[in-house]
Structures are given as structure tokens and as C-alpha cells.
Amino acid sequence: MSIKKTFEVFLAITLVLSLAATTSARENIEVVGSSTVYPFSTVVAERYGRSSGKATPKIESTGSGGGMKLFCSGIGTQFPDITNSSRRMKKSEFNQCQKNGVSEIVEVQVGFDGLVMANSVESPVMKLSRKEIFLALAAKVPGDKEGELIDNPYMTWKQINESLPDDKIEVLGPPPTSGTRDAFVELAMEGGCKAIPWLAAMEKTDKRAFKSICHTIREDGHFIEAGENDNLIVQKLQANPKALGIFGFSFLDQNADSVHGAFIEEV
């Protein structure tokens, strides 16, 4: 899986709209949601405005989770009409919508995007496995004995694999409200977790504990939550060539002169 895929791990891009939403007191449609989907949404909005002769929809990047929260807050002109997401709506979000009267919901999958890990072109391309990503970023990792979990002791990439650079593990990524974050922990972290046999077996015996171990990212400064602005992550990678960033493929494509994608498991 690469980061030409970069992860070419694919995220489903979902559009959720309320049929009961009204724009009678304002001229434009209001759309919130995923920062990953934001570049595509703005292009669609601009084309709609040009071709229809109507007001161009207002697009706001709030993150998938933030968008769902705003969308499910109620019906009326003070609430968005549509939310974009890089994942499916969660059951808890659906229930919140129902509670607040947002009952006529239509969910449409409109495409796929890639999830990438990338670094500055000033540094060598990273070649990582999902297991190495898990060991670098998990809050708890296996100890010396099977079944033992310890606080993540890894400070540098070289401590995980002798062939990796002797650089501090520093990864810039999205916050918990982000659909990109949800996809990353499921596709990369959980994928790496499953490469450890006794943790993979735990999925069948204690799924809750399995997800807690595999999905929980360390909070000791090696993973830095960089907000919902993927362009900001790209800028920070330019300022810190030894760091890695996690964001949508379109941002890699748009900034190919300054960042390049990592290879994940030789792809």
C-alpha cells in the first residue's frame, strides 16, 4: 500500500444531506465537513454557481466529526444543509440527528480518496510497514513477553527498525474529530496491530480491548494533532523536514514540489 495510494488506502467520500433543510431565508446552500473532501467540494460549488446562475454554495472545512455535529444540531437556516465526510455516518451521530429533528437524511457515497503519509522532499522517502507505523504511534506496544503491554518507549524510528533513520518520531496528523484520523487508525494502526499474532488473536476474544490497544495513539509529543487544515500540515513539513504528515492524497498531489509520499509495505 503506498502513498501513491499513498496509502492507496482509500477513504469513502460521503455526502449527507437533510431533505428537510431550508434555505428560504438565505440565498446559498451551506456545506460543512471533511478537510480532506474540502478541495473537491469547493470545485463542485464553484462549478454549480457558474452553471446554474444561482449563489455559489458556502463550503466550510470543519472535519468529518465536526461537520456531523453541526449538521445534526437541528433544522433551519442557522444549520448546514449538507455535510461532507471521509467516512460513513456513525450510529451515534444518526441518533443525535433524530433527537434534534433531523430525520429525513440521505447519505450518498460520491467517490474515494487516498490517505497519505508524506514528508519534505528535502528528506529521503520513508519506507515503512504498517507494523512499524503502529509501533511508532500506539500509546501501548508489546513488551518482551507475549501478552505484555508497555507505554510506548520508542523515541526514534531507528529504535523500531535498524534500517530506518535515527530521527525523532514526529508525525503531524488530524484530531479525533477527523474522518481521516478514523480511517488512519483503522487502516494503518489496526493493520499494523494485526501483524503481531497475539494482538491479532485478541480481535476474536476481546474486540473492545483489541480496538482500544490498536486505535489509541500516543500523547507524549511524538504524534502532534495539527488541526483540520491539511494545508497547514504540508507547511509544517516544509519547516520540519524530518517530520511526517498524514493527510488526503489531493494535498500531496497539489504540493508535489515540496512533499513526497512514503512507501508503505513496498508499494
N, C-alpha and C positions, 0 to 999 in steps of 0.2 A: 504494500500500500504506500503510495507516495504522496508526495506533496506536489505531484502534478495532478493527481488525485489530491494531492498534497494534503491530504491524506488520501488520495482519491477515495476517501471515506466520504460517502455522500450524505448530505442532510436533506430531508424532505422540506421543501418550502411550502408552508401552508398559509392560506388566506382565510380568515374567519370574518364573516360579516353578519350583522344583525338586520333581518328584514324589517324589523320594527323601528330601526333608526330613522330619524327625521332630520332633514337639512333645511326645513322650511324657513328657519329664522337665520340662516346663513347661506351664502352662495356656493360654498365649496364643500366637497366631501373631505372629511378628516380621517387620516390614516396614521396609526401608531405601530410600534413593534420592532422587530428584529433589526439590529445594526447590520447583520450580515445581508439581509434582504434589502436594506435601505438603498443601495445603489441601483438595484433593479426597479424598486418602487418609484424612485424619482424619475427614471427614464419613462416608465409607463405613464406616470402622472403628467409629465410634460407632453408626451405624445397625445394623450387624451385631451389635454387642454387645447393643443393645436388643431386636432382633427375634429373635435366636437363643437368648438366655438364657445364652450362653457368654461367656467372658472377652473383653473388647474387645481387638482386636489392638494391639500396640505399634507406633507409627509413629515413625521417626527420619529427620530430614532430613539427608542426607549428600552430596547432589549425585548426579547420574546416574553419573558415573565412580566416585565413592567407593562408591556402592551396589553397582555391578557388582563392584568389587574385594572387598568384604565377602562378597557372595553367592557369588562364585567361589572363595572361600578354602577351602571344604570342606563336608562333610556332618555334621550333628549339631546338638545344641541350642545350641551356642555360636555358630552361624552363622545368619544370617537365612533365613527360608523364602521370602520374596518380595522382589524389588527393583523399584521403580518407576523409569521413565526417561523423559525427554523426547526420546528418540531410540532407534533400533534398537540392539541389542547389536552391538558390533564383533566382527570375526573374531578379533582378538587376545584379547578377553575370553572368547569362546566357547572358544578353545583353552585358556585358563587354567582355565576351569571343568572341561574334560575332564581336564586334567592333575591336578586336585585331586579327581577323583572325582564332580564334579557333572555327571553325564552325562544324566540324564533331565530335560531342560529344556523348558518350554513357554513360548513367547513369544506374548503376546496384545495386540493393539492395542485399547485401550479408549476412545480418543477423541482430540480435538485441543484444543490450547490456543493462545493468541495470544502472540506475543513483542512486547514494547513498549519504546519509548524514551520517557521522560517526564521532566518537570521540575516544580518547585514552581509552584503556582497563583499565587505572588507574582511570577512572571516570565512574560513573554509566551510563548504557544505557539510552539515551534520548528517551522519548515517546512524540511525537508531532503530532499535526494535521496540515493540510495544512493551515488552517486559522491562526494558531499560527506562522507558518513559514512566512506567508505574513505579519502579524503584526510585526514580528521581523525584517524583512528585507526591507519592502517597504519604499520608500522615503516619501510618503504621506500615512497617515492612517485616518480612520474615526474619527471625533471628537465626542462630546457629542450629537450634533444634527444631525438628518438624513440629508444627503446631504453635511455635513460639512467635509472638509479635512484639516488636520493639518500636520505640519512637524512631522516626527516620534519621539515621546517623550520617547520611551521605551529604557531603558538602560540595564535592566536585564531581564532574562526570567521570573522571579517571578512576575514582573510588568504586564506581559501579562496573566499569569495564576498562581494562588497561589500555585498550586501543583508542579510547575516547580522549578528548583534550583535557588537560589538567586545569580546567577553568571552573569557576564557581557555577553551580547550578542556579540559573536565574531565568525564570520563564514568566513572561508577561501574558496574561490571559484575561478572559471575561469574568464577571462576577456571577454569583449563583443565580441571579435573575435571568441570565442569558441562555437562550436555546443552544447557542454554540457551546457553552460550557456543558450543558446537559449532554450534547452529542459527544463532546470530547471525553467526558468521564465514562460514557457507555462504550464508545468505540475504541478509545485508546487505553484508558486506565483499566477498564474491566477486561479488555482484550489482553493486556499485559499481565493482569492478575491471574487470568486463566492459564497463563504459561507456567504457573507454579502449581504442580499437581495437587498438593493438599488443599490449596485455596480453591482450585477448580472443583474439587470434590465437595467443598462446603456449599456450593450453589444448590446441590440437591438435598443436603441435610439441614442447612440453616440459611435460607435465602436472604433473610433480613441481615444477618451478620455478614454474609458474603458481600452484599451491596454496601454495607457500612464500611467495610475494610477496603473494597475495591474502588469506591466512589469518593472517599473522603480525601481531599487534597490538603497537604501540609500548610501550616500557617506560621511558619518560623522565618519568613522572609525570602524563601527560595522560589515561591510562587507569588507573583505580585498581581493583585487584581487591578487592572488598568482601565476599568470602566467599560461603557458600551460603545466607545468610539474607536473603531478598528484603525482608523487613520492615525489616531494618537499612538497606538501600539507600533505602527510602522515607523513613525517619527522617533519613538523611543529606541527602536532597534538601530536606527541610524546614529543615535547619540551613544549607544552602548553596543558596540559590535559583537561582544561576547555573549549577549543575551539572546534568548529565543522568544518568539511570539506565537500566539495561537489566534487565528482569525480566519475569515472566509476567503475562499480561493480568489474571488474577484479583486480583493485588495492586493493579493500577490501579483495578479495579472496587471493591475494598474500601476504597480510600483516595482516592476521587474528590473529597473535600473538601480534600485537601492537595496532590495532584499531578494533572497533566493530561498526556495523551498528545501526542506530537509528530505532525505530519503528514509522512508520507513520500511524496514524489512526488505531492503534492496530494490524497492520499486520507485 
